[in-house]
Amino acid sequence: MTGFKIPVSVLVVVHTPALDVLLLERASRPGFWQSVTGSVDHKDEPLETTALREVREETGIDAAAFRLSRWNVVNTFEIYPQWRHRYGPGVTRNTEHVFSLEVPGRLPVTIAPGEHLAHLWLPWREAAEKCFSWSNHDAILALPQRARALV
């Protein structure tokens, strides 16, 4: 174990059937709102396991009790300079795998205090506009089509 994060992550858009989306405000960057995100713990950790773990760690929601859907959408992007110190020397790009998690309604959320300051449930269009990340924004905008395809 090197102590560095692996530059492979998940983005999990947590939403209700009415397409209300859960957003979390980053503790390290107040005003930066996002869906659940997180890196794999080790190179052999399945992405679905990472997604379930991150939802539980960041929200207290037991994602295994609901429908987790892997979108087979992969985004590769530059790691923001303020977060590069978490990765090994020379690592500047991250590969993100997109998932959604449909929950039955606006569930209670227990945020991870070291990671987040607050949470919001917003209608999908408002949630997309509030996200600082282009990949998160785009995933939320794609949610209505994805949700219809899963029915």
WOHUPE-V884230 format. One record per pair of residues at least 12 apart in sequence whose C-alpha atoms are under 6 Angstrom apart, sorted by the first residue. I is the first residue (numbers start at 1). J is the second residue. D is the distance in whole Angstrom. If there is no record, write none. Layout:
i:I j:J d:D
i:I j:J d:D
This chain:
i:4 j:86 d:6
i:4 j:87 d:5
i:4 j:88 d:6
i:5 j:86 d:6
i:5 j:87 d:5
i:7 j:94 d:5
i:8 j:39 d:6
i:8 j:94 d:6
i:8 j:95 d:5
i:8 j:96 d:6
i:9 j:38 d:5
i:9 j:39 d:4
i:9 j:40 d:6
i:9 j:96 d:5
i:10 j:37 d:5
i:10 j:38 d:6
i:10 j:96 d:5
i:10 j:97 d:5
i:10 j:98 d:6
i:11 j:36 d:6
i:11 j:37 d:5
i:11 j:98 d:5
i:12 j:36 d:5
i:12 j:99 d:5
i:12 j:100 d:5
i:13 j:35 d:6
i:13 j:100 d:5
i:14 j:100 d:6
i:14 j:101 d:5
i:15 j:102 d:5
i:16 j:102 d:5
i:16 j:103 d:5
i:16 j:104 d:6
i:16 j:105 d:5
i:19 j:124 d:6
i:20 j:121 d:6
i:20 j:122 d:5
i:20 j:123 d:4
i:20 j:124 d:5
i:21 j:121 d:5
i:21 j:122 d:5
i:21 j:124 d:6
i:22 j:120 d:6
i:22 j:121 d:5
i:23 j:35 d:5
i:23 j:119 d:6
i:23 j:120 d:5
i:24 j:118 d:6
i:24 j:119 d:4
i:25 j:116 d:5
i:25 j:117 d:5
i:25 j:118 d:5
i:26 j:115 d:6
i:26 j:116 d:4
i:27 j:115 d:5
i:27 j:116 d:4
i:27 j:117 d:5
i:32 j:132 d:6
i:33 j:131 d:5
i:34 j:131 d:5
i:58 j:111 d:5
i:58 j:112 d:5
i:59 j:109 d:5
i:59 j:110 d:5
i:59 j:111 d:5
i:60 j:110 d:5
i:66 j:103 d:6
i:67 j:101 d:6
i:67 j:102 d:6
i:68 j:100 d:6
i:68 j:101 d:4
i:69 j:99 d:5
i:69 j:100 d:5
i:70 j:99 d:5
i:71 j:98 d:6
i:71 j:99 d:5
i:73 j:97 d:6
i:73 j:98 d:6
i:74 j:96 d:6
i:74 j:97 d:5
i:75 j:95 d:6
i:75 j:96 d:5
i:76 j:94 d:6
i:76 j:95 d:4
i:77 j:93 d:5
i:77 j:94 d:6
i:78 j:92 d:6
i:78 j:93 d:4
i:79 j:92 d:5
i:79 j:93 d:5
i:128 j:140 d:5
